[in-house]
Amino acid sequence: MSRAKSIMIQGTASSVGKSMLVTALCRIFTLDGFRVAPFKSQNMALNSFVTVDGGEIGRAQAVQAEACGIEPSVLMNPVLLKPSSDVGSQVIIKGKVFKNMTAEEYQRFKPELREIIKDAYEELAANHDIVVIEGAGSPAEINLKDNDIVNMGMAEIADCPVLIVGDIDKGGVFASIVGTMILLDQRERKRVSGIIINKFRGDVEILRPGLSMLEKIIKRPVLGVIPYMRIHIDEEDSATEHLRLTKEDGDLDVAIVYLPHISNFTDFEPLYSVNELKIRYVYSADTFGSPDLVIIPGTKNTIGDLLYLKYNKISEEIIRYAREGRLVIGICGGFQMLGKEILDPYGIESDIKKTEGLGLLDISTTIEGEKITAQTIIQLEPAISSIFPGLSGSTLKGYEIHMGRTEDLGNSIPFSRIIKRGEFLCNEIDGYMSCDGNVFGTYLHGIFDNESFLKGLVSLIYRRKGIEKDVDINPVTEEFKYNELARIVRESVDIQEIYRIMGL
């Protein structure tokens, strides 16, 4: 019998704040002296994380583990789905790629995952005092309730109580909560022990009559109302508001190119901590403008997203901009796009065997079947001293998640070299740059988390504008964010009642 007590957070819809609330509870319980672990049986996300042993899990569970003060583990997210099209996903089981499946194939496969999920949960529960479980989407998706393994099906596996969270900022929160309860069957409704209202702006006293009416209708207590918070903590997928987030004050205009299958957009979180940077996402060619830096992010479908850029003529703007000598950086899939060609001989991403790239670097990428997932250390090559004075030979930490192998076609300059991948020493070119140094790319996710590189990049942008300036970076630490999140939620929610619900 599992020793841990568990509580599960489910929501009336996606992006109502489940991940944020789980993170807050993980921190609160940890601060209260318990050994805590997060858990999400099945995650659909392109924003992933690589564990120390090279396993791939949802970014949200890694953040939640950090809030608990423990190392992220594949046990915390045994099933990860990475959408590669509108109807298919790469299925990752306990951190390793299993296969690509259509939605229909996956629905048939789900019953086979139940024991894998149960074993992962039980192992976590056996070594912690509390497991905080996150659901996905809504438990009231009546077309998906058969063989459910992520909402009420997971609550049954863990035999735990459920709290339902609703987002009042979008409107219709009372209807969504009542509707959710109505669509649950009687056995499922018995597991619901309380309701939490999230993202409230205004005077809670004005809301109280509505809360009282809601409690009478659903016969469950409202355990708290959480205010709308502007605490930016890494989230799990591109449904987040983060991709609409702009930072409008600053001297330097940074444009991040939006991609339909954008992955690991949290790479850019450190940029928001730099006072000098304005940050925006580019969704169309007519909003490209004249930025000081263009970043092409990672993607789960490099070929598909490259074709998207060509179709929307954003590619033309990037090429024009780079040929004017302006600064362009590609991360992972964005790095692959910068080259002359992308080859897919095995049809892993597309039926198209060869796709012409942006042609800004003299490189070729081949999509291969083996996926590299590792925490990685790179060393910047001597040639970068022309654009990053003082950084040549320095080491940067991050992680790799890619299925491509990139080679120089003759006229690209090595930008960085992998010196350690996971636990193994390495000596392999990572990224390349153009001859004049204005275009470069790397496979390293998390490169902007390295403060020396970020400061060097901002200084480089200033120098290209003819300005010499010392740059100070004072990022808000994750520890501060977790503690602030815990403080606000503790003040807004009846934590003692949640402890009682769990049996503590």
Secondary structure, DSSP 8 states (H G I E B T S, - for coil): ----EEEEEEESSTTSSHHHHHHHHHHHHHHTT--EEEE-SEEE-S-EEE-TTS-EEEHHHHHHHHHHTS---GGG-SEEEEESSSSEEEEEETTEEEEEEEHHHHHHHGGGGHHHHHHHHHHHHHT-SEEEEE--S-TT-TTT-TT--SSHHHHHHHT--EEEEEESTTS-HHHHHHHHHHHS-HHHHTTEEEEEEEEE-S-HHHHHHHHHHHHHHH---EEEEEE--------SSTTSGGGG--B--SSEEEEEE--TTEE-GGGGGGGGG-TTEEEEEE-SGGG----SEEEE-EES-HHHHHHHHHHTTHHHHHHHHHHTT-EEEEETHHHHHTSSEEE-TT-SS-S-SEEE---SSSEEEEEEEEEEEEEEEEEE-GGGGGTSTTTTT-EEEEEEEEEEEEEE-SS-EEEEEEEEETTEEEEEEEEEE-TTSSEEEES-BTGGGSHHHHHHHHHHHHHHTT-----------HHHHHHHHHHHHHHHB-HHHHHHHHT-
